[in-house]
Amino acid sequence: MNHFQKSAVIAAALGLGLAGAASVAAAGNVSTDALKAQARVTEADARATAVRTVGGGTIQTAELEIENGKLVWSFDIKRPGSKDVVEVQVDARNGRIVSNKVETPAEQAKEAKADKASGR
């Protein structure tokens, strides 16, 4: 896909809103900037919500992504005294918690392997 085609796809995604961005993102052609244009919640606000939800900790990774058809800020949070990480997803449109799950080191490794295989 040449530069013009990529630009046209991103412009179309922005024009169509989240549904359009979701389908284009699934194909791996939406930039972070294009997704940020869809977000109504800032990364800073989403970070504060995520950390507050788990009762504190250190954010290890953060990304804006489309997960199960929703635009979310996704954070992996390391809590003191635990080898596990809590993955918290905050809806980037309304700031509500979408998901809050504990991942063991084995689950984290499996997810990292899957992300690498998919090119994320």
HUNOR-V295762 format. One record per residue. RES is the residue in one letter. OMEGA is omega as a letter, one per 20 degrees, with the letter a starting at -180 (NA if undefined). Layout:
RES;OMEGA, RES;OMEGA
//
This chain:
M;a, N;a, H;a, F;a, Q;r, K;r, S;r, A;r, V;r, I;r, A;r, A;r, A;r, L;r, G;a, L;a, G;a, L;a, A;r, G;r, A;a, A;a, S;r, V;r, A;r, A;r, A;r, G;a, N;a, V;r, S;r, T;r, D;r, A;r, L;r, K;r, A;r, Q;a, A;r, R;r, V;a, T;r, E;a, A;r, D;r, A;r, R;a, A;r, T;a, A;a, V;r, R;a, T;a, V;r, G;r, G;a, G;a, T;r, I;a, Q;r, T;r, A;r, E;r, L;a, E;r, I;a, E;a, N;r, G;r, K;r, L;a, V;r, W;a, S;a, F;r, D;a, I;r, K;r, R;r, P;r, G;a, S;r, K;a, D;r, V;r, V;r, E;r, V;r, Q;a, V;r, D;a, A;r, R;a, N;r, G;r, R;r, I;r, V;a, S;r, N;a, K;r, V;r, E;r, T;r, P;r, A;r, E;r, Q;r, A;r, K;r, E;r, A;r, K;r, A;r, D;r, K;r, A;a, S;r, G;r, R;NA
//
